[in-house]
Amino acid sequence: MSILDKPVSAQKIWTDEDYLWVTLSDGRQLATPLSYFPRLLNATKAQRDVFEISGRGIHWDELDEDVSVEGLLLGVGDQTNHHKNKAS
């Protein structure tokens, strides 16, 4: 079950030095720290400006980065290392 009662999609995307900004189809505007997404944080502004909006989120082909609207609403950052063993 999704946290979303009805489908919400990204309508407008932009970044500044510190944040990924997303305006959603229901009018909400989210600002998520780029530090949640190291690939975006380490990319140039020009690289961050080349993306595709899909029904479920945002994709940066050159950066191999996908961010879902649901993940943004939940405050979920990069999951690349999510399954690493945390025990030493």
Contact map, one row per residue, 1 for C-alpha under 8 A:
1110000000000000000000000000000000000000000000000000000000000000000000000000000000000000
1111100000000000000000000000000000000000000000000000000000000000000001000000000000000000
1111100000000000000000000000000000000000000000000000000000000000000001000000000000000000
0111111100000000000000000000000000000000000000000000000000000000000001000000000000000000
0111111000000000000000000000000000000000000000000000000000000000000000000000000000000000
0001111100000000000000000000000000000000000000000000000000000000000000000000000000000000
0001111110000000000000000000000000000000000000000000000000000000000000000000000000000000
0001011111000000000000011100000000000000000000000000000000000000000010000000000000000000
0000001111100000000000011000000000000000000000000000011110000000000010000000000000000000
0000000111111000000001111000000000000000000000000000111111000000000010000000000000000000
0000000011111000000001111000000000000000000000000000100000000000000000000000000000000000
0000000001111100000001110000000000000000000000000000000000000000000000000000000000000000
0000000001111110000111100000000000000000000000000000000000000000000000000000000000000000
0000000000011111000111000000000000000000000000001000000000000000000000000000000000000000
0000000000001111111110000000000000000000000010011000000000000000000000000000000000000000
0000000000000111111100000000000000000000000010000000000000000000000000000000000000000000
0000000000000011111000000000000000000000000000000000000000000000000000000000000000000000
0000000000000011111100000000000011100000100000000000000000000000000000000000000000000000
0000000000000011111110000000001111000000000000000000000000000000000000000000000000000000
0000000000001111011111000000011111000000000000000000000000000000000000000000000000000000
0000000000001110001111100000111100000000000000000000000000000000000000000000000000000000
0000000001111100000111110000111000000000000000000000000000000000000000000000000000000000
0000000001111000000011111011110000000000000000000000000000000000000000000000000000000000
0000000111110000000001111111110000000000000000000000000000000000000000000000000000000000
0000000111100000000000111111000000000000000000000000000000000000000000000000000000000000
0000000100000000000000011111000000000000000000000000000000000000000000000000000000000000
0000000000000000000000111111100000000000000000000000000000000000000000000000000000000000
0000000000000000000000111111110000000000000000000000000000000000000000000000000000000000
0000000000000000000011110011111000000000000000000000000000000000000000000000000000000000
0000000000000000000111110001111100000000000000000000000000000000000000010000000000000000
0000000000000000001111000000111110000000000000000000000000000000000000000000000000000000
0000000000000000001110000000011111010000000000000000000000000000000000010010000000000000
0000000000000000011100000000001111111000000000000000000000000000000000000000000000000000
0000000000000000011100000000000111111101100000000000000000000000000000000000000000000000
0000000000000000010000000000000011111100100000000000000000000000000000000000000000000000
0000000000000000000000000000000111111100000000000000000000000000000000000001110000000000
0000000000000000000000000000000011111111100000000000000000000000000000000000110000000000
0000000000000000000000000000000001111111110000000000000000000000000000000000010000000000
0000000000000000000000000000000000001111111000000000000000000010100000000000000000000000
0000000000000000000000000000000001001111111100010000000000000010100000000000000000000000
0000000000000000010000000000000001101111111000000000000000000000000000000000000000000000
0000000000000000000000000000000000000111111100000000000000000000000000000000000000000000
0000000000000000000000000000000000000011111110110000000000000010000000000000000000000000
0000000000000000000000000000000000000001011111110000000000000000000000000000000000000000
0000000000000011000000000000000000000000001111111000000000000000000000000000000000000000
0000000000000000000000000000000000000000000111111100000000000000000000000000000000000000
0000000000000000000000000000000000000000001111111100000000000110000000000000000000000000
0000000000000010000000000000000000000001001111111110000000010000000000000000000000000000
0000000000000110000000000000000000000000000011111110000000000000000000000000000000000000
0000000000000000000000000000000000000000000001111111000000010000000000000000000000000000
0000000000000000000000000000000000000000000000011111100001111000000000000000000000000000
0000000000000000000000000000000000000000000000000111110001110000000000000000000000000000
0000000001100000000000000000000000000000000000000011111111100000000000000000000000000000
0000000011000000000000000000000000000000000000000001111111100000000000000000000000000000
0000000011000000000000000000000000000000000000000000111110000000000000000000000000000000
0000000011000000000000000000000000000000000000000000111111000000000111000000000000000000
0000000011000000000000000000000000000000000000000000111111100000011111000000000000000000
0000000001000000000000000000000000000000000000000011110111110000011110000000000000000000
0000000000000000000000000000000000000000000000000011110011111001111000000000000000000000
0000000000000000000000000000000000000000000000010111000001111111110000000000000000000000
0000000000000000000000000000000000000000000000000010000000111111100000000000000000000000
0000000000000000000000000000000000000000000000100000000000011111000000000000000000000000
0000000000000000000000000000000000000011001000100000000000011111100000000000000000000000
0000000000000000000000000000000000000000000000000000000000111111110000000000000000000000
0000000000000000000000000000000000000011000000000000000000111011111000000000000000000000
0000000000000000000000000000000000000000000000000000000011110001111100000000000000000000
0000000000000000000000000000000000000000000000000000000011100000111110110000000000000000
0000000000000000000000000000000000000000000000000000000111000000011111110000000000000000
0000000111000000000000000000000000000000000000000000000111000000001111111000000000000000
0111000000000000000000000000000000000000000000000000000110000000000111111100000000000000
0000000000000000000000000000000000000000000000000000000000000000001111111111100000000000
0000000000000000000000000000010100000000000000000000000000000000001111111111100000000000
0000000000000000000000000000000000000000000000000000000000000000000011111111000000000000
0000000000000000000000000000000000000000000000000000000000000000000001111111000000000000
0000000000000000000000000000000100000000000000000000000000000000000000111111100000000000
0000000000000000000000000000000000010000000000000000000000000000000000111111111000000000
0000000000000000000000000000000000011000000000000000000000000000000000110011111000000000
0000000000000000000000000000000000011100000000000000000000000000000000000001111110000000
0000000000000000000000000000000000000000000000000000000000000000000000000001111111000000
0000000000000000000000000000000000000000000000000000000000000000000000000000011111100000
0000000000000000000000000000000000000000000000000000000000000000000000000000011111110000
0000000000000000000000000000000000000000000000000000000000000000000000000000001111110000
0000000000000000000000000000000000000000000000000000000000000000000000000000000111111000
0000000000000000000000000000000000000000000000000000000000000000000000000000000011111100
0000000000000000000000000000000000000000000000000000000000000000000000000000000000111111
0000000000000000000000000000000000000000000000000000000000000000000000000000000000011111
0000000000000000000000000000000000000000000000000000000000000000000000000000000000001111
0000000000000000000000000000000000000000000000000000000000000000000000000000000000001111
